[in-house]
Amino acid sequence: MTDGQALYLTLVVLVLLEAVAWVPRGALALPAWSRGRARPALPHRTFGNARGGAVLGVPLLPEAVTFLVPQWPVALGRDGALGWVTECLEAEERAPHTGLFLRFDEMKRVTSVGNEVRVDGELLAQTASSTLAQQVAEAIEALRQLPTEARPAAIEQRLAAQCDLDAARARVAAFYQETRGLRTAGLALAVLALAVAPALFLSIGFARAWLPALAVLYVGSVANAALWVRIHRRLAPAARLERWTHAVGIALLPVSAMRAADVLARTALTGLHPLAAAGALVPRAQLEPLAAHLVRDARWPLRPTCPTTEPDAQATERAHREALTRHLEDLVRALGFDPEHLAAIPPPTGEVDDERCCPRCHASYGGGATTCDDCGGIPLATV
């Protein structure tokens, strides 16, 4: 293998690696070829750990992006905030939570520090991004300032906004409109690196062509970084540290510059419910399994449903879960599905006698079984 071939192979490997996204537990990845052509993906269980996993995006197509949509990480109630949500995006387990319950009337200062939400110095939630942490902190502070009797309506309004399919579609459209130039520039840089530069190496020789090719690549990377900064400043004017940290990486690494729009996609849909975001990007046929799981999970949640026996914490968890279930089922209807059909017990498999089924995960059990251990002891239903 010549030096030029080795360099080209290295570049292709780096481009492939750049398409891999780290997805925290409790978040949904949406690798998208284009607007309206995406697939839902959860963190990989083999290539991952307890806090997250890898998801392969769309490699060798710099115009493609991978959206990350984390679930809302706290339950909000009329009396306080609980660092816990019952909803599980993954059937097997719930994302890590602190389980801490704090009353609004005892809070003095709510802050976001990086991806952490802290109340009077105590860690309430560790979120998927600094953008989400800031949104959570602002939501808690806004509720804290309201009279107790006004909080339930404000919480309902927030949940309705998170599950608003039209709003999700509008945000997706705005993202693609805003990043059109950046995605085109990334595609041009990829063509230059993967096609034009190798052609130069073959025509005039690697020794004569590598320095001009590298110089052009870095000029393009710096130009992409400047364009990225302008877009990020419009989308997140307060996130100065995040903006310049990513800008330096984009300017110094041409493979990152090729997929600069990917960085913006990571937080473009933050604050939406994952199913709402998926509904704006994923074809209906691929969306049904996710919608069905979320409906069943809402009706028969993984046990335990609350990490503490404190009455106020349990009331907060229950109220938040019931409100989210209502808005989630409204969203499912807006997507064209029937929640009752999605939640229906499947027909018998005929493989066992006196067959019973878990209403949440649809695992089949034989006679004598009464609960589903995989779902924390949910009572089985007769098939």
Summary of the structure (lengths in Angstrom):
residues: 383
radius of gyration: 23.7
end to end distance: 62.1
largest distance: 77.3
contacts: 1275
relative contact order: 0.13
helix: 53%
strand: 16%
